[in-house]
């Protein structure tokens, strides 16, 4: 009887587990960070290219 109660308690704890929600939240944060990095690279990419061309021309 004790084993059955332990198994039922284990199932209850698994149902209450919220790790899935946490994984989704981390996934959203990683996606947002990646989008910010891409936007920054696109924005600064042209400016950096111009600066490197100036340096190359001076060399």
RAPECOR-V786756 format. One record per residue. N is the residue number from 1. RES is the residue in one small letter. PHI is phi as a letter, one per 20 degrees, with the letter a starting at -180 (NA if undefined). D_FIRST is the distance of its C-alpha to the first C-alpha in Angstrom with 2 decimals. Layout:
BEGIN
N_RES_PHI_D_FIRST ; N_RES_PHI_D_FIRST
END
This chain:
BEGIN
1_x_NA_0.00 ; 2_x_f_3.80 ; 3_x_f_5.46 ; 4_x_f_5.28 ; 5_x_f_6.46 ; 6_x_f_8.80 ; 7_x_f_10.09 ; 8_x_f_10.85 ; 9_x_f_12.53 ; 10_x_f_14.41 ; 11_x_f_15.70 ; 12_x_f_16.80 ; 13_x_f_18.69 ; 14_x_f_20.35 ; 15_x_f_21.55 ; 16_x_e_23.08 ; 17_x_f_24.75 ; 18_x_d_28.54 ; 19_x_f_29.87 ; 20_x_f_31.41 ; 21_x_f_33.59 ; 22_x_f_34.67 ; 23_x_f_35.68 ; 24_x_f_37.73 ; 25_x_f_39.43 ; 26_x_f_40.32 ; 27_x_f_41.65 ; 28_x_f_43.85 ; 29_x_f_45.16 ; 30_x_f_46.03 ; 31_x_f_47.80 ; 32_x_f_49.76 ; 33_x_f_50.79 ; 34_x_f_51.93 ; 35_x_f_53.96 ; 36_x_f_55.65 ; 37_x_f_56.52 ; 38_x_f_58.01 ; 39_x_f_59.99 ; 40_x_f_61.32 ; 41_x_f_62.37 ; 42_x_f_64.10 ; 43_x_f_65.86 ; 44_x_e_67.00 ; 45_x_g_67.56 ; 46_x_f_70.96 ; 47_x_f_72.11 ; 48_x_f_71.07 ; 49_x_f_72.78 ; 50_x_f_75.98 ; 51_x_f_75.88 ; 52_x_f_75.35 ; 53_x_f_78.26 ; 54_x_f_80.46 ; 55_x_f_79.58 ; 56_x_f_80.21 ; 57_x_f_83.56 ; 58_x_f_84.62 ; 59_x_f_83.79
END
